[in-house]
């Protein structure tokens, strides 16, 4: 299957990278995509790690009022407090 690059600037860049690496255009594009893919996965993992840390800090906070939120907001007649 052939790769067709519609943008002449992208085609030229791919050719230049392939020339500098001493590889084919297909190999140069494949290596670039693999590198970008790895960076995206690493960024996603870092975001998930940061979210997990944040959730752990939230879960570690003390419970100041154990009542259900509805009990805090509404009286026995269903009216807002």
C-alpha positions as a Markdown table, in Angstrom:
| # | Residue | x | y | z |
|---|---|---|---|---|
| 1 | Unk | 0.0 | 0.0 | 0.0 |
| 2 | Unk | 1.4 | 3.4 | -1.0 |
| 3 | Unk | 1.5 | 6.5 | 1.2 |
| 4 | Unk | 0.2 | 9.6 | -0.6 |
| 5 | Unk | 0.9 | 12.9 | 1.1 |
| 6 | Unk | -1.3 | 15.6 | -0.3 |
| 7 | Unk | 0.6 | 18.5 | 1.3 |
| 8 | Unk | 3.8 | 19.2 | -0.7 |
| 9 | Unk | 5.5 | 20.6 | 2.4 |
| 10 | Unk | 4.8 | 17.4 | 4.4 |
| 11 | Unk | 6.0 | 15.3 | 1.5 |
| 12 | Unk | 9.2 | 17.3 | 1.3 |
| 13 | Unk | 9.7 | 17.1 | 5.1 |
| 14 | Unk | 9.2 | 13.3 | 5.0 |
| 15 | Unk | 11.8 | 13.0 | 2.1 |
| 16 | Unk | 14.3 | 15.2 | 4.0 |
| 17 | Unk | 13.9 | 13.2 | 7.2 |
| 18 | Unk | 14.3 | 9.9 | 5.3 |
| 19 | Unk | 17.4 | 11.3 | 3.6 |
| 20 | Unk | 19.0 | 12.5 | 6.8 |
| 21 | Unk | 18.2 | 9.1 | 8.5 |
| 22 | Unk | 19.4 | 7.1 | 5.5 |
| 23 | Unk | 16.0 | 5.3 | 5.4 |
| 24 | Unk | 13.0 | 5.1 | 3.1 |
| 25 | Unk | 10.2 | 7.5 | 3.4 |
| 26 | Unk | 8.0 | 4.7 | 4.8 |
| 27 | Unk | 10.5 | 3.9 | 7.5 |
| 28 | Unk | 11.0 | 7.6 | 8.4 |
| 29 | Unk | 7.2 | 8.1 | 8.6 |
| 30 | Unk | 6.8 | 4.9 | 10.6 |
| 31 | Unk | 9.5 | 5.9 | 13.1 |
| 32 | Unk | 8.0 | 9.4 | 13.5 |
| 33 | Unk | 4.6 | 8.0 | 14.1 |
| 34 | Unk | 5.9 | 5.5 | 16.6 |
| 35 | Unk | 7.7 | 8.2 | 18.5 |
| 36 | Unk | 4.6 | 10.4 | 18.5 |
| 37 | Unk | 2.5 | 7.5 | 19.6 |
| 38 | Unk | 4.9 | 6.8 | 22.5 |
| 39 | Unk | 4.8 | 10.4 | 23.6 |
| 40 | Unk | 1.0 | 10.5 | 23.5 |
| 41 | Unk | 0.7 | 7.3 | 25.6 |
| 42 | Unk | 3.2 | 8.7 | 28.1 |
| 43 | Unk | 1.3 | 11.9 | 28.4 |
| 44 | Unk | -1.9 | 10.0 | 28.9 |
| 45 | Unk | -0.3 | 7.9 | 31.6 |
| 46 | Unk | 1.0 | 11.0 | 33.3 |
| 47 | Unk | -2.4 | 12.7 | 33.3 |
| 48 | Unk | -4.0 | 9.5 | 34.8 |
| 49 | Unk | -1.3 | 9.3 | 37.4 |
| 50 | Unk | -1.9 | 12.9 | 38.4 |
| 51 | Unk | -5.7 | 12.3 | 38.5 |
| 52 | Unk | -5.2 | 9.3 | 40.7 |
| 53 | Unk | -3.0 | 11.3 | 43.1 |
| 54 | Unk | -5.6 | 14.0 | 43.3 |
| 55 | Unk | -8.4 | 11.5 | 44.0 |
| 56 | Unk | -6.2 | 9.9 | 46.7 |
| 57 | Unk | -5.8 | 13.3 | 48.4 |
| 58 | Unk | -9.5 | 13.9 | 48.2 |
| 59 | Unk | -10.4 | 10.5 | 49.6 |
| 60 | Unk | -8.0 | 11.1 | 52.5 |
| 61 | Unk | -9.9 | 14.2 | 53.6 |
| 62 | Unk | -11.9 | 13.8 | 56.8 |
| 63 | Unk | -15.7 | 13.5 | 56.6 |
| 64 | Unk | -17.0 | 16.6 | 58.3 |
| 65 | Unk | -20.7 | 15.8 | 58.1 |
| 66 | Unk | -21.7 | 12.2 | 57.6 |
| 67 | Unk | -25.3 | 13.0 | 56.6 |
| 68 | Unk | -26.5 | 12.4 | 53.1 |
| 69 | Unk | -26.5 | 15.6 | 51.0 |
| 70 | Unk | -30.3 | 15.5 | 50.8 |
| 71 | Unk | -30.4 | 15.6 | 54.6 |
| 72 | Unk | -28.2 | 18.7 | 54.5 |
| 73 | Unk | -30.1 | 20.5 | 51.9 |
| 74 | Unk | -33.7 | 19.7 | 52.7 |
| 75 | Unk | -35.8 | 19.7 | 55.8 |
| 76 | Unk | -38.3 | 17.0 | 56.8 |
| 77 | Unk | -41.0 | 18.8 | 54.6 |
| 78 | Unk | -38.7 | 18.7 | 51.5 |
| 79 | Unk | -38.1 | 22.4 | 51.6 |
| 80 | Unk | -34.6 | 23.9 | 51.1 |
| 81 | Unk | -33.0 | 24.7 | 54.5 |
